[in-house]
Amino acid sequence: MVATWNVKARRWLDGRRGLMDKVRTALEGEKAPIIWMHCSSLGEFEQGRPVLEKLREKYASHKFVLTFFSPSGYEVRKDYKGADYIFYLPMDGPVRSNDFVETVNPRLVLWIKYDYWYYYLNALRKRDVPLILVSGIFRKDHVFFRWYGGLQRKMLQAFTHFFVQTEGSFDRLQKLGIISNVSVSGDTRFDRVIEIVEQFEGIPLVEKFCGQQPVIVAGSTWLEDEEEIDHFARHRDRMARARLARGRPALEHEIDRALEMREPLPQRARPLGDIGERARACRHRHLHVRAADIPAEDRRFGGSGGRRGGGLRGGRFAPRLHDAPPHAQ
């Protein structure tokens, strides 16, 4: 079972044990208005960080809540000084999501790039909380633009404004009737990169490696990125190629994209045995765990008759499903 030998799966579960009690205790007696930013993982945090820090400068009297879905975000940034409260995001569900939103009571919510959760978005919409999508990206193959994506399109109604990365995303939202509340703002990761460059100090080991040759640095690349980089490098003279600070392999990115959009896994990801423990563990986002390993508040379904509000299903625990149970449709 994954939770017994996969560190990330164990952290995912351990981080949610008694989570709502921790949230209530931390926020008890908090009187300042709250701005909440949610990020799926570390990469999304880096996209939202420039926005969060600018808001903190402007609204110094506010408190800031930061949530992560993934351990790779939470474990790295749980001591980040730019937020007053940092939590895992409790599992989506009609009771838990309402409880979290009511406890945090945000005046403004920033949702970074994606990670759409039906009950959270619904709870914010019902309370008329301003909800801003930051660095959104909408591709033509996303479920929002499929004939069966009605529920996902409904989820977009919760957003007050969409700041998207590309003109293509802008045009696709326009076709859905989202016209007056969408803007092309680019990718906030570039703001973060510029900030890092401005604060840069030389690293002797890297400088020695690079010498006088031009170097390509590729981090957390997608397959199509690597194909372009490889083509460029092959047609350049005296090119020293370095792949530094590499994140997950391109295939894992493809798997994540497929799972995020509820699409079939890429052909080269089959059989799953070829790509190691992550793909086996993340097939349809199921983690095989013992019931005893699951926090008590997660050992139930999302409402009576529900099938996908979180909890046990078919002997598996489904931690990341973006659609709501049939009774909510």
N, C-alpha and C positions, 0 to 999 in steps of 0.2 A: 504494500500500500504506500502511495506516494508520500503521505505525511510522515511516515516513519523514517524515510531515508532522503527525502528531498528537502533541503534546508529552506528553500523559498516557500514551499507548500506549508511547512511547519510554522514559519513566521506568519504566513497568511492566516492560519488558524489561531495561533497563539495571540496575535495582535487583536483579534476580535473577541477574545474571552472577556466577558463582563464589560464590553466596550461602552455601552450606553451608561452604565453606572459611572465609569470614568469621565464621560462627557458631562454628565449632570454634576458630578462633584467639582470638576474643573470650572464650570461656568456658573456655579451657584453664587448668587449675590452679585454677578456681573451687571453693572448698570450702564456701561458705555455702549453706544450703538456698535453693531458688529458688521463687518464686511467679510464674507466667506468666499474663499477661492478653492475650487476642486480641480485636482489633476489626477489623471489616471496613474502616471508613473513619473520617473525622474525627467525624461525628455520633455513632457508636457509642463512640468514645473519650471524648467528653464525657459519655456515659451511665455509662461505667465509671470515669471519673476519680475521683469522690467515694469510691467503694469502694476503689480502689487506694490513694488517699492515706490513708484511715483504716487500711487494713492496714499501710501503711508506718509509720504512727505506732505501731501495736501490735506489729509484728514488725520492729523496727529491725535485728535481726541477720540478717534475710533479704535476699536480692538479688531484684530484680524485673526480669523480662523482659517487654517489650511488643512485640507484633507487629501488623502491619497487612497487609491484603490489597491495599488501594488506595493509589496514589501520593498521592491527595488527603489521606489520613491521615498517611502516613509523611513526606511532604515537609514538612508543616506542623509535625509533632511529633517529628521525628527528634532534636531537641536538648532534648526535655522532661526536666527535672531530676528528675521523680518516678520515673523508671525507670533502672535501672543499665545495661540493654542494650536497644536498640531495633532491630528488624529488620523487613524484609518477611517475610511468611509464605511459605516455599518452597511450590512447587506441590504439590498433593495427589497422592499415589501410594504404593504399598505399600512401596517402598524409601525414598524421600525422607522420608515422614512418620515412619516408624520411626526413621530416622537423626536427624531433628530432635528428636523426643521423647527419644530416648536421650541425645543431646548435652546438651539443656537439663536433663533429669532433674528435672522440677518436683515439688514436694511438694503443690502446689495449683494448679489452673487455673481461671481466670475466663473464660467465653465470653460476650461481650456481645451480647445481643439475638438474633442469628442467625448466618449464615455457617457452615452445617453442612457439614463436609468428612468424607466417609466414612472415609478411611484415618487421618486424625488422631484422630477420635473412637474408632475401633477400636483404635488404638495405645494411647490413654490407658486405655480400658476393660480391655485385656489386662494392663496394668501396675497396675490398681487405683488409679489416680491420682484423687483427689477432683476432680470436675469440676462447677463451679457455673455455671448459666446465669443471667445478670444482666439484668434488664429485658426478659425474654422476652415476646414477643407472638405469640399463635396465633389466627389468624382462621379462620372457618369454611370459607373457600375455599382454605386452605393444603393442600398436597399430603398432609400427614400424615393428613388426614381424608377422603381420596379412596380409592376401592376399589383403586387401583393404587399407593398410597403405602406398601406394606409395607416396602420398604427404608428409606424415610425414618423410618418408625415405629421400625424396628430401631435406627436411629442414636440415637434418644432414650434408649435403654437405657444409653448411656455416661454419662449425667448423674447425678450424685449427688443434686443438688437443683436445683429450678427456682424461681427468683424471677421471677414474672410481673407484668405491669403491670396487668392487669384481671381482674375476676371472670369475664368471658367466657373468657379464656385458661385460667383455673383450671378452669372447668367442662369445657372441651373436653379438657384433659389428663386429668381425672377419668374421662371416658368412654373414654379409651384405657387405663385401668387404672393411671394414674399418680396415686396417691392420697395416700400418706403423705409424699412428698418434693416437694411443691409448695406454695408460699406466694404470696400476693398482697402484693407489696411496693411497688407503684406504679412510676412512671417516675423513675429516678434523675436524669434531666435536670432535674427540678424542684429537686433538691438543689443541682445546679450553678448553676442560675439564681439561687437564693436566695443562694448564696455570692458570685456576681458582684454582685448587688444590694447586699449588705452592704459590698462593697469599692468601690462605685461612686463615681466622681468626675465632676462635671458636665463636659459638652462644650459650650463656648460656641456653636459653629455649630449644633448640634442644638437647644439651648435657644432660640436666635433663630428657628429654623424653626418650632418648636412654638408659641412664644408662649404664649397662654392657652387655646388650643384643645385639646380631647382628641385624641389621636393613636393610631392603631392601627399597631403595628409587626409586620410579618409576615415571618418568616424561614424559608427553605427549605420553602415551603408545598406541600401536596398540593392537588389540584383541589377536593376536598370542603371543605378548609379555606378556600380562596379564595371558594367559593360562600357559605359561612356569613358570612365577613367582609364580603363585598360586600352581602349581605342586611342585615346589622346596620348597616353604614355608611349605606345608602340610607334607613334608617328612623330615622336620628338627625339632629337639627338641629345645625348648626354643627360638623360633623365634618370635621376635616382628616385626610385619609387619606395615610399614608406607607407605602410598602413599602421598608423599609430592610434592608440586609444580606441581600438575597434570594439564596438559593442556586440550585439548579437549577430550571428551570421545572417546573410541575406535570406536564406531559406526560412529562418525563424520569423523574419519580418513578413515574408509572404504568408506564412501560417497565421500570424497574428492578424494580418489584414483580412484573410479569409474568414477567420473566426469572428472578428469584429463585425463583419458585414453579413454573417450567417451564410457564407458562400461555400461551395465545395473546396476542399483542400487542394493546393496545386498538385498537378500530376506527379511531379518529382518528389513529393513528400510521401509517396506510397511505394512500398510498404512502410509503415511507420517505424519499423525496426531499423531502418537505414538512418534515421536522424536522431537517435538517442532518446534520452529520458524526457527531455522537455516536450517533444512532440507526442510521445506516448502519454505523458501526464496531462497535456493540454488538449487532447482530442475532444472537440466540442466543449472545451473548458471544464471537463469533469476531473475532479480529484478523487481518487479512490481512498477513502479514509474510514476509520472505525467510527461508529456512532459516538463512542466515548470521547473521541478527539474533537467533537463539534461542540462549540459553546451552546449552553442550554437554550438561549434565545434563538439559535439557528436551527433547532431540531423541530421545526414545524414548517408548514407550507404557508405561502403568502395569502392567507384568507381562506374561508371555507370554499371547497371545490376547486381551489387554485392548484395549478400544476407547476408554475414557474416563478413564484415569488421568492425563491430561495429555499433551501432545505434539502431533505433527502428525496431522491426520485430514482426508482429503479435500482436501488442499492448504491447509488452514486450521489455525490454532493456537487451541485451545479453552482459554482461561485460567480459566474459572469454570464448572465443571459439578459438580453436587452428587451425582450418582448414581455408583455404582460400576460397574465392568465386569461383564458377565454372569457371568464365572467367580467373582466375589466374592459373588454373590447366593446 
